[in-house]
């Protein structure tokens, strides 16, 4: 089971970095890969994990002091991503989506 998450932060420099670190902290407990700048594929173990991540990111977005938008997919089982990425990224994505 996995989710995909992406976010945009309207801030610069140190503030952007601090907010981005707080967003990433919400997924640190889970295996993830970042194939694009702020697009993450995250392995989860149930809907409760998705809700925990969503709640953590919502708290960051509300308290950031800058505009933070994020999008989180429903929990998914299987599926196959398509695109143009470095070859080793595909193995890492498949580990998280299998």
C-alpha positions as CSV (number, residue, x, y, z in Angstrom):
1,X,0.0,0.0,0.0
2,X,1.3,3.5,-0.8
3,X,0.4,7.1,-1.3
4,X,1.8,9.9,-3.4
5,X,2.3,13.3,-2.0
6,X,3.4,16.6,-3.5
7,X,3.6,20.1,-2.0
8,X,4.4,23.7,-3.0
9,X,5.8,26.2,-0.5
10,X,5.6,30.0,-1.2
11,X,8.7,31.1,0.7
12,X,12.4,31.5,-0.1
13,X,15.7,30.6,1.4
14,X,15.9,29.4,4.9
15,X,12.1,29.7,5.5
16,X,11.5,27.4,2.5
17,X,14.1,24.9,3.8
18,X,12.6,24.9,7.3
19,X,9.1,24.3,6.1
20,X,10.2,21.6,3.6
21,X,12.0,19.8,6.5
22,X,8.9,19.9,8.6
23,X,6.8,18.5,5.7
24,X,9.4,15.7,5.2
25,X,9.3,15.0,8.9
26,X,5.7,13.8,8.5
27,X,6.9,10.9,6.3
28,X,10.2,10.1,7.9
29,X,8.8,7.0,9.6
30,X,7.9,5.4,6.3
31,X,10.0,4.2,3.3
32,X,9.8,6.9,0.6
33,X,11.4,8.0,-2.6
34,X,11.4,11.5,-4.0
35,X,11.7,11.1,-7.8
36,X,10.8,14.8,-8.5
37,X,11.6,18.0,-6.5
38,X,8.6,17.7,-4.1
39,X,6.8,14.6,-5.3
40,X,7.1,11.6,-2.9
41,X,6.0,8.0,-3.2
42,X,5.5,6.7,0.4
43,X,4.9,3.1,1.5
44,X,2.3,2.9,4.2
45,X,0.8,0.0,6.1
46,X,-2.8,1.2,6.4
47,X,-5.2,4.1,6.1
48,X,-4.3,5.2,9.7
49,X,-0.8,6.0,8.4
50,X,-2.2,8.1,5.6
51,X,-4.4,10.0,8.0
52,X,-1.4,10.5,10.4
53,X,0.7,12.0,7.5
54,X,-2.2,14.1,6.3
55,X,-2.8,15.5,9.8
56,X,0.9,16.3,10.3
57,X,1.2,18.0,7.0
58,X,-2.0,20.0,7.6
59,X,-0.6,21.2,10.9
60,X,2.6,22.3,9.2
61,X,0.7,24.1,6.4
62,X,-1.5,26.0,9.0
63,X,1.4,27.1,11.2
64,X,4.1,27.7,8.5
65,X,3.9,31.5,8.3
66,X,3.9,31.1,4.5
67,X,1.5,29.6,2.0
68,X,1.9,25.8,1.8
69,X,-0.3,23.7,-0.4
70,X,-0.1,19.9,-0.6
71,X,-1.9,17.1,-2.3
72,X,-2.1,13.5,-1.0
73,X,-3.6,10.6,-2.9
74,X,-5.9,8.0,-1.5
75,X,-4.1,4.9,-0.2
76,X,-3.4,2.6,-3.2
77,X,-2.4,-1.0,-3.6
78,X,-0.3,-1.8,-6.6
79,X,-0.4,0.2,-9.8
80,X,2.4,1.1,-12.1
81,X,3.9,4.6,-12.5
82,X,5.1,5.7,-15.9
83,X,7.5,8.4,-16.8
84,X,11.1,9.3,-17.5
85,X,13.4,8.9,-14.5
86,X,16.8,7.5,-13.7
87,X,16.8,3.7,-13.9
88,X,17.5,3.1,-10.2
89,X,14.5,5.2,-9.2
90,X,12.2,2.7,-10.8
91,X,13.4,-0.1,-8.5
92,X,12.9,2.1,-5.4
93,X,9.4,3.1,-6.6
94,X,8.5,-0.5,-7.2
95,X,9.7,-1.4,-3.7
96,X,7.2,1.1,-2.2
97,X,4.3,0.3,-4.4
98,X,4.4,-3.5,-4.4
